[in-house]
Amino acid sequence: GENVEQHPSTLSVQEGDSAVIKCTYSDSASNYFPWYKQELGKRPQLIIDIRSNVGEKKDQRIAVTLNKTAKHFSLHITETQPEDSAVYFCAASKGAGTYKYIFGTGTRLKVLA
Amino acid sequence: DSGVTQTPKHLITATGQRVTLRCSPRSGDLSVYWYQQSLDQGLQFLIQYYNGEERAKGNILERFSAQQFPDLHSELNLSSLELGDSALYFCASSVGGGNYEQYFGPGTRLTVT
C-alpha cells in the first residue's frame, strides 16, 4: 500500500550547520510533495513543496530535492537557527481522485545554540 | 493564521461520551481533511470531504463519523470515547480539484478522562 518513510526520526545540529531530512515514497504515481513544520502544540505549517515536474526548489535557507527514479525527496535547511527547532513532516500525494496526503512519521530537529 | 478555524480549542470529557468537533475551511476551499495526532506521534489521516461528498477514508474508527455541510464547514463526531482517543484533532482545507496545498487549523485538543 501507500507508504512514506522518513529519516532520521531525530536530528541535532549546531547552530549554523546544515540539516537534511530524507523521505522515500512507495507509490510511483505520487506527484506532489509538501513539507510541514510543526512547533510544539501548534498546527503543522507548510514550509515548502515540490511537484514532480521539477527536481529542485529553493526558498531562502530551505530547499527540497526530488529524485523520481529513486522515489525519494529531501529537505535541506542551511545556516540553521534555534527557531528552526521543530518537528518536520514530509508527505506525498498522487492527486488522482482524493488528493489525500500520506505523511511521513516526522523528524524532530534540535538546533543547538 | 491559516484561515482555517476549529472549535473548540480544548475539550475534556469522560469515557463513553460523544463529542463534536467543528471546522470551517478557508474561504474558497472545497476540500476538508481530518487528522488525528496522538502525543508525540505523526499525523494520522482520518477522512476527506470534497464539496459535501466523502472522497477518501483513512484509519478512521467506526465510532467516528464526519460530514461536510452545504456551507462547506465540517464536523467530526467521536462517540463511545475511550482514553486512547485523547489526541489533537486537526482539520485542514485545500482548494480541491487538483493537488493543492493543505492548510491546517489550530486543532482541537481532546482529553478523555
Interface residues (C-beta under 8 A of the other chain):
Chain A: N31 Y32 P34 Y36 G41 K42 R43 P44 Q45 L46 D49 R51 F89 S93 K94 G95 G97 T98 Y99 K100 Y101 I102 F103 G104 T105 G106
Chain B: S2 S31 Y33 G42 L43 F45 Q48 Y50 R55 A56 G58 L88 F90 S94 G96 G98 N99 Y100 E101 Q102 Y103 F104 G105 P106 G107
